[in-house]
Amino acid sequence: MLVKASAESTAGAFATIEEADPLDTPLHVHANEDELFYVIEGEDVFRVGEEEFPAGPGAVVFAPRQVPHAHRRVVPRTGRFLTMVSPAGFEGFFRELSAAEAAGGAGTEAYERASDNYGITWLT
């Protein structure tokens, strides 16, 4: 994950995160931010609410806050996409997990703590 724009650089308006060779993301809900995904490389399938959206290079998928959504790769751990969140702040979720990993504690507790801190509810 590479934070391309953050709360600090956008006065809190939005953040942009580049994900390379992303993991699948289980069904979850954001309490605080809308997400917009832009696929750069590879083939993805996004679920937003009850709908699934196949998404290849150039595709854009919007996931509003408080609507369950998920993401999976057609070919695991391949491709790249941008995630734009509004308002900014959610990039801290990834920074928190990265710090936990660097400290040797990136287990279930770190994910639960970061999820609580950033208003994420995992549904599966």
N, C-alpha and C positions, 0 to 999 in steps of 0.2 A: 504494500500500500504506500502510495506517495501522495501526500497532501499538496495539491497544486495551488489552492486558494483556501484561506482560513478566515476565521472570525477576525483575526488581527489585520488581515490584508483587505477585507471587504467591509469593514465597520459593522460586522455582525450580520450582514445581509444574506450571505450564502457561503458555502464551502464546496470545493471540488476535490475529489479523491480519485486517483487513478489506481485501478486494481489490475495487476498483471497475474496471469495464471491463477485466477480466483478459485477459492473453494465454493462449493454450493452453500447457499444460505437458506436454512429452514424457515418455515412459515413464522412470521412475527409481525408485530405492530409497533409503530413509532407513535409515542404520545405527542411529540413536540415538533417534528419536522416532516416536510414533504420531500420526496426523493425523485430525481429524474436520472435515468440511466441512458448513457449513449454508448453503443457498442462500437469499438474501434476494430477489433479483430476477433474472429471465432464465431461460434454459434451458441446462443443462449436460449433458454426458455424462462420467461418471467411469469409468475402468477401474481395477479393483482385482484383482490377480492375472489370471485369465482371464475375469472377469465384467465386463460393462458395465452401468452404472446410469444411466438417464436421470433427471435431477434438476431439478425446477422449484422455485418458491418454497416454502419450508417443508421441503424434503427434507434429510435428513441422510445422509452417506456416511462410513463409517469405513475408513481405510487404515492397517493396522498396520505398524509398523516391519518392515523386511526383506521386505516384500511389494511387488513392482513395482506402480506405479500411475501414472496419467496423467489429464489433464483437458483437455476441449475445450469450447468454446462452440458452441452451435447457430448463433447469429448472432455472428460474430467481434466481439470488443471491446465487448460489451454485458453488462449485468447487474452483480450484486454478490453476494459470498458472504463468509462468515467462515471462516477456517481456524484451528482450535484445535490446538495441538501440545502433547504431553506426553512428557517433561518440557520445561520451557521452555528456551530457548537458541537455537532455530532462527530466532527473529526477528533474530538477529545476521547471518544470511545476507543478509537483505534490507537491513539497515543497511550491511553491507559493500559490497554492490552499489551502493547509493545513494551511498555515499562515493566509490566508484570513478567513478561517472557524474559526480558533482559535480567531480571532479578531471580529467575528460576521458578516463578510461581504462576505460570500461565495455564493453570488448571481450571476446573469447574468453578471454584470459588472466585477466581478473577473474572470469569465471564459473568457470573451472577452479580458480582459487585458492580462491574462496568454497566451491565444491563440496567440495574437499579438506578445507577447514577445518571443514565442518559434516557430513561423512560422507554426502555425496550421490553416488550412482553413476548416471550417465545411461546408459540402455540403448538409445537410438535416436539 
